[in-house]
Amino acid sequence: MSDLVRLTVHPSGAAEIVIDRPERHNAMTLDMYESLLALVAQCEQNTGVRCILFKGAGGKSFISGTDIAYFKDFRNGRDGVSYEAFVERVIDTVERIAVPTVAVIDGWAVGGGLALATACDFRVCSDGSRFGAPIAKTLSNTLSSRNIARLQAALGVPRVKKMLLLADYVAAQEALTCGYVYEVCSQDALQEAAHTLAQRLMALSPVTQKAVKESMRRIVVEQRLDDEDLIEAVYGSANFKDAVTAFTSGTSKK
């Protein structure tokens, strides 16, 4: 496992996965992606983890995508297909995490970093943060249709066209205004803001959160409306039964 990706689980139940390669703007190698997946799996096996925060170290970048050195050995377009399938495995894993997820963004979130941030449920960022995928200006590559669908759902078609066709960036305040970002704050306040949001999320029903997350994933990425399994799991849960009992007995939380 790469030591450039590390996990901290706080007593509160919030876990932090940190990408720590600031000298390369937290660009990801394949080993780092695999380490991220392994740490997500650790969190999912830990019943004490109720929220996962993703962060980049250094104060200048969240994640700047895949290290460009990786692409030097590409022989043809099939290598690109294999690469995008690998990236989708990472993004899909993050998106399918049952507990709420928060991207804590301090600086640039670009390329694969933008995709990972978008796969999270919420984003908080410092006031100097920027979001984009300037691939039309840099590598002349593309994003998968699934990642474009995620961006469109989160940012809207016109804004995504500006990001991808014009290589424009979305600034923190614009991201806040359009709802992509939950909160914008100073660098000094970012950690506290992220954990305050985590505390709010962890105080609410994990059964409801899990079902809503999966339902929205199906709608956006797979254009599916089937939900019988989700509804059955929620209404058959102990959480639902206990909540009904508490509400009807007058002891429920207001």
N, C-alpha and C positions, 0 to 999 in steps of 0.2 A: 504494500500500500504506500502511495506517495506521501511523504511528510509535508508536502505543500498543501494538503487538504486535511484539516483537523476538525475534530468534533469536541464540543463541550456541552454537557448536559447540566443545567442549573437545577438547584433544589425546587424551584418554582414549577418545574415541568417543561420549561422552554429549553430546546436544544439549539445550539448554534453550530452551523457548518461553515467554516471560514476557508476561503481560497487565499493562500498566502504566498503570492509570487509577485510582489509589487514592482520589482525591477523590470518585469515584462508586462506590466499593467494587468496582472492576473490572467494572462493568456493561458489557455488550458492545453495540456498534452493529453493523449489518449489515456495514459496512466492516471492522470489527475481525474479525468472523467470517471474511470473505473473506480477510483478511490471514493469519489463523491457518491457513486451508486452503492458502494459497500457501506458507507456511513449512513446513507438513507436507510438501508436494510437494517442496520443496527438500531436506528431510531424506531423503526417500525416494529421491531421485536421487543422493544422496551415499553411496557405498558405505562410507565411513568411519564413518557414523553407525550405532551398534549399540544405542542406547537413546535414547528421547526423554522428557524431563521437562517437565511443564506446571506453571507457577507463576503466582501472582498477586503483584503488588508491594504493598508498604505495610504488611504485617504484620497486617492486620485482615480481609482477605477473599481467598479464592482467586478465585472468580468469582461474582458475585451474579446471574447470568443476563442476560437481555436488558434493555437500557435501556428503562424503562417509557414514556419519551417516544415510542418507536416505535409504540406501540399507539394513540396518540391519533387517528391517521388511519384506523383500521379502520372500514369501512363496514358490513360484515355478516360472517356466519359463514364465508363463502368466503375472506375475508382470513385468518381463523384457520387454515383448511386449508392455504393457501399458506405461511403462516408456519411451521406445524409441519413441512411438507415440507422447508422450508429448514433448519430446525433438525436434522431427521433427516439431511440431507446432511452437516452438520457432524459430528454424533455418529457417524454411520456411517463417515465418513472416518477419524476418530480410532480407532474400534474396529477398522478393517481395516488399520491400520498393521502392517507385517510384523514389525518389531522390537519388543521389550518397551517398554511405556510406564508412566510413573509420574506420578501426580498428587501434587504437593508442596503440601500444604494448610496455610495459616497463617491461621486465622480461619474465617469463614463460607464454606461451600460450599452454595449454595442455587439452586433453580430450574435454569436451564441449566447453572450451575456444578456442581450435583450430578450432572446428566446426563453432563457431560463427564468428571467425576472417575470416575463409574461405568463409563464406556467405556474408561478406562485399565485396565491389567492389575493395577497395585498402587497403593495410596494410603499415603502417610506424612503425618502431621499433627502440628502442635503441640498441646500438652495443652489449650489453650483453644478448639480448633476445634469447630464445630457443623455438622451436616448436616441439610438439610431442603428442603421445597418447600411453604411455607405458603400455597399458592394459594387454599385455601378461606377464608383470612382476608384476603388481599390483593386479588388481581385477579379472583377468581372465574373463572379460566380452567382449563385442564386440561393434562395431559401426554399425549403420544401413547401408544398401546398398546405400541409398541416400547420406549419409554423406561420405561414401567411394568414391562414384562417384564424389562428389564435390572435395575431396582431390586429386583424380587421375587427374581431369581436371586442377587443380591448380598446382600440384607438379609433376605429372608423375607417372606411375605405379611402376617403380623400387624404387623410393624414398619413396612412400607410403608403399611398402612392407617392406622396412627397418624400417620405423617408427612403423608399426603395428606388424610385425612378429619378428623383432629383438629388438623392444622397443628402437630404436635409436632416437636421437633428431637431428633436423636440426638447425644449428646455423644461426645467423643473416646474415652473409656474404654469406653463401650457399643459404639461402632463397632469398637474393638479386640477386645472380648470376642466379638462375633458374627462376627469374621473379615473385616469389610468393610475395615478398616484394617490394614495390615501392621505398622506401628510408630507409637507415640506418643512424642514427645519434647518437650523444651523448645524454645522458639523459637530459641535460640542453637545448638542441636544439629541443627536440622531440615535444613539444607543438607548437612551431613556425612552424616547418616543417609540422605538421598536418594541421594547419590553413592555411598555404600557399597553400597546396594541395587543401583544401576546397575552397579557393578563386578561384583557377583555374577552378575547377569543376562548381562552381556557376556562372561563367561568360559565360558558354556555354549553348547550347539549352537543356532545360529540356525535351522537347518533344522527341528529338533524344535520350537522355540518358535513358528515361523511356522505350522506345521501344527496344533499344539495350539490356538493362538489362533483360527485360522479354523474349526476343528472346533467349538470352544465357541461361537463367534459364531453359527454355523449352528444349533446345538442350541437356544440361548437365544432368539434373535431370529426365526429362520425356521422353527423346529421341523423341521429337516432332519437326516437321518442319513446322507445320501450322502457318501462320503469317498474313493471310488476315486482321484480325481485327487490328493488329498492324500497318500494312501499311496504312490501311484506316484511322486510327486515326491520324497518322503523316501527311499524305498528305491532310487530311481534316482540319488540324489545322490552327488557325490564325497565329501561329508562322511561319509555312511554307509559307503561303501566304505573310506575311509581309517581310520575308527574300527574297523571289523571287522579290518582288517589290523593295526592297532596292538594291538588286544586279543589277537588270536591269536598275535602275536609277543611278547607280554609287555611292550610299551612303552606301553600305554594309561595315561591318568591315572586314579588311584584316587580 
